[in-house]
Amino acid sequence: MSRLAGSTTGAKQEIYGFIEEFVEHGNGVIMVSSEVDEVLGMSTRIVIFRRGKITAELDNRGLTAADLLHAAS
């Protein structure tokens, strides 16, 4: 479950805005989330782990929720 899951929609949008501004200044962010829409909306690269090992690494260009779920299964 995402650590933002308990946040209000407004708070999430504020946090997303901060992350986007941070990245625009050349910084990197590692986000851990199980929410597919959040992952697709905020990521340029997605790494999927299963049992402590990387099972997939995806470039988020045109990925769909179905693509992501397929890679994670």
C-alpha positions as CSV (number, residue, x, y, z in Angstrom):
1,M,0.0,0.0,0.0
2,S,1.3,3.5,-0.9
3,R,2.4,5.7,2.0
4,L,0.2,8.3,0.4
5,A,-2.9,6.1,0.6
6,G,-4.2,7.8,3.7
7,S,-3.6,11.3,2.3
8,T,-6.4,13.4,1.0
9,T,-6.5,14.0,-2.7
10,G,-5.4,17.6,-2.2
11,A,-2.4,16.5,-0.1
12,K,-1.4,13.9,-2.7
13,Q,-1.5,16.5,-5.4
14,E,0.7,18.8,-3.4
15,I,3.2,16.0,-2.7
16,Y,3.2,15.1,-6.5
17,G,3.8,18.7,-7.3
18,F,6.7,18.8,-5.0
19,I,8.2,15.6,-6.4
20,E,7.8,17.0,-10.0
21,E,9.5,20.2,-9.1
22,F,12.3,18.3,-7.3
23,V,12.9,16.2,-10.4
24,E,12.8,19.2,-12.8
25,H,15.9,20.5,-10.8
26,G,17.8,17.4,-11.8
27,N,17.1,15.3,-8.8
28,G,16.0,11.7,-8.7
29,V,13.2,10.1,-6.6
30,I,12.6,6.5,-5.7
31,M,8.9,6.0,-5.1
32,V,7.6,2.7,-3.6
33,S,3.9,2.1,-4.4
34,S,1.5,-0.7,-5.1
35,E,-1.1,1.7,-6.7
36,V,-0.9,1.1,-10.4
37,D,-2.3,4.6,-11.4
38,E,0.2,6.3,-9.1
39,V,3.1,4.3,-10.5
40,L,2.2,5.0,-14.1
41,G,1.5,8.7,-13.4
42,M,4.7,9.5,-11.5
43,S,7.4,7.2,-13.0
44,T,9.7,7.3,-15.9
45,R,11.2,3.9,-15.1
46,I,9.5,1.1,-13.1
47,V,11.3,-1.7,-11.4
48,I,9.3,-4.7,-10.1
49,F,10.6,-6.8,-7.3
50,R,9.4,-10.2,-6.2
51,R,10.8,-11.9,-3.1
52,G,13.7,-9.4,-2.9
53,K,14.8,-9.8,-6.5
54,I,14.2,-7.6,-9.6
55,T,11.8,-9.4,-11.9
56,A,11.2,-6.6,-14.4
57,E,12.5,-3.2,-15.4
58,L,10.3,-1.1,-17.6
59,D,10.6,2.2,-19.4
60,N,7.3,4.0,-18.8
61,R,6.6,5.2,-22.3
62,G,3.1,4.3,-23.2
63,L,2.8,1.6,-20.6
64,T,-0.8,0.7,-19.6
65,A,-2.1,-0.7,-16.4
66,A,-2.5,-4.1,-18.2
67,D,1.2,-4.0,-19.2
68,L,2.3,-3.3,-15.7
69,L,0.1,-6.0,-14.1
70,H,1.3,-8.5,-16.7
71,A,4.9,-7.7,-15.9
72,A,4.2,-8.0,-12.2
73,S,2.5,-11.4,-12.4
